[in-house]
Amino acid sequence: MSYEETTKRERLLDWMRHGDPEQVPVLFSPGFEVAASYLGKDEGEVTWADAIRTAEETGTHNFAHLHGPLPHEAVPFLDDIHLRDEWDRTEEGIRRLTTWLETPAGTLKSVQEFPPNAGAYHREFLVKGEKDLEVLACFIRRTTDEIVANPAVRRQVEETLLHTKQQARDVFPGCLWVFCPAVELTSCYYMDQATAIYALYDRQDLMEELMALHWRTTEIWMEVGARTGVDIYGYAVNGYEWLNPDLYERYMIPQATRINEIAAAQGRLSWIHTCGKMKRIAAGDAYQRMGVDIVESLSAPPSGDVDDLAETRRTIGPDITTRGAINCELMYSDDLGAVRERAAQVLEATRGFRHMVGDTNGSYPAYPWANIKAVIDVVREQGRLYD
């Protein structure tokens, strides 16, 4: 099949599996951020047509993030579990989301704040201490039972996946974001990291029970993904900014390996996101042992610890494709020269290996278009842009 007969989606998937390392896709965090920047729109105003147009006109790539199904998918089907959201603003004018999770075992509350020029963060987590763990356990047990027993929950997720795929029109690979269960429980979704560490040691049996329940949900989402033609399964595992090697070996590597094995059995690609300190993880051959296909984000200090990109990329090896290496904080910089310099450094440090140049995490608000264009220009000027 000739180049003209393949879609942009097919070309990127083929390159990620066995493409020429001298050709370099530019892929910023999948979503509508690049289109928002290029078109001068708020991200909430961007359509799939906008994203497709942006990718074609700029030579960049993107993913169709099909869904990120959570246990919450079961809540509308349950009479005794309720989720309630309320938006307001703080005295300083910051947008704030308060969520109440009501269960037969009690009620939990979380508070998120969304500053206009910085990342969103949790002011309060659902689980604040040991007494809240039983409420969380009730929620996870009830939702898992419903997801397993009620086909209507799975149909709802499947319909969402198919709708997004239809909108993306086969221009972008479809990525289903699933969850490594230990990460779901410990990486700042239900509780902060200090609480999670104490729970893993003080309530190990309960936490491992909840991991097993989350794993049943992950398997079901991957079954739905197989039926709907997902191309990639993505998931995140934190780095050594707070995890120690023992926890990584005990929980993260085995659970990631299971996801990757299912993806491989289905003929899909697997993709792991680690935006923090991953240098020692790579040095321990963890990614090879997991059997993962694609690794991101290769963050440099201060947000990461990959201080010698060429060394870490060699350690990861030629069988794994990588993405990232331009820190998010640099992409917001006013110094175009620094952005161009870093893009050139990344191209040189990853030469000989399949690497997609891009940022190191999701971005909101969108980066300045001049900064994104600077990265594209550097790759194009070297004659290496894979579009």
BELURDA-V49732 format. One record per backbone hydrogen bond with DSSP energy under -1.0 kcal/mol. CO is the residue of the C=O (numbers start at 1). NH is the residue of the N-H. If there is no record, write none. Layout:
BEGIN
co={CO CO}
nh={NH NH}
END
This chain:
BEGIN
co={3 7 8 9 10 11 12 13 14 15 20 24 25 26 32 33 34 35 36 42 43 47 48 49 50 51 52 53 54 55 64 64 67 70 71 72 74 75 82 84 86 88 90 94 95 96 97 98 99 100 101 102 103 106 108 110 111 111 112 113 121 124 129 130 132 133 134 135 136 137 138 139 140 141 142 143 144 145 146 150 151 152 153 154 155 156 157 158 159 160 161 162 163 164 168 173 174 174 175 176 180 180 181 182 183 190 192 193 194 195 196 197 198 199 203 204 205 206 207 208 209 210 211 212 213 214 215 216 217 218 219 220 221 222 223 224 225 231 232 233 234 235 239 244 245 246 247 247 248 251 252 253 254 255 256 257 258 259 260 261 262 263 264 269 270 271 272 273 277 278 279 280 281 282 285 286 287 287 293 294 295 296 297 299 300 305 308 309 310 311 312 313 321 322 324 327 330 334 335 336 337 338 339 340 341 342 343 344 345 346 350 354 356 357 358 368 369 370 371 372 373 374 375 376 377 378 379 380 384}
nh={6 11 12 13 14 15 16 17 18 19 23 386 357 61 36 37 38 39 41 45 46 51 52 53 54 55 56 57 58 59 66 175 177 73 74 75 77 78 102 100 98 96 93 90 114 88 112 86 110 84 108 82 106 103 101 99 123 124 97 121 113 111 132 133 136 137 138 139 140 141 142 143 144 145 146 147 148 149 150 153 155 156 157 158 159 160 161 162 163 164 165 166 167 168 171 64 231 232 66 234 183 184 185 186 187 127 196 197 198 199 200 201 202 203 207 208 209 210 211 212 213 214 215 216 217 218 219 220 221 222 223 224 225 226 227 228 230 269 176 271 178 273 243 248 249 250 251 252 253 255 256 257 258 259 260 261 262 263 264 265 266 268 267 233 294 235 296 237 240 282 283 284 286 285 289 290 291 292 321 272 323 274 325 306 304 307 312 313 314 315 316 317 295 356 358 331 333 336 339 340 341 342 343 344 345 346 347 348 349 350 353 322 324 27 326 372 373 374 375 376 377 378 379 380 381 382 384 383 24}
END
